[in-house]
Amino acid sequence: MENPSEPVNIIGGGIGGLALANALQLVGIDFRLFEQAPQLTEVGAGIGISTAAVDILERLGLGEQLKQDGKEFQKINFSKKI
């Protein structure tokens, strides 16, 4: 793929936007990331990601960070709020 003359605009600094920014950076494509929050911080919420998503994060060079900061669950129970 040829490097576009204009940077790619990414709207949102959530997990998708940051993953895209990381992927573009790895292949040398310029981007601009737009986020409404004044700074990126932890919000105290966890996220669950599938094995396929873990594979993608590993390909992006984030596997070791994921293993260091993440927690692998062997069993998850879902309950419906009444």
Secondary structure, DSSP 8 states (H G I E B T S, - for coil): ----SS-EEEE--SHHHHHHHHHHHHTT--EEEE-SSSS----S------HHHHHHHHHTT-HHHHHHH----S--------
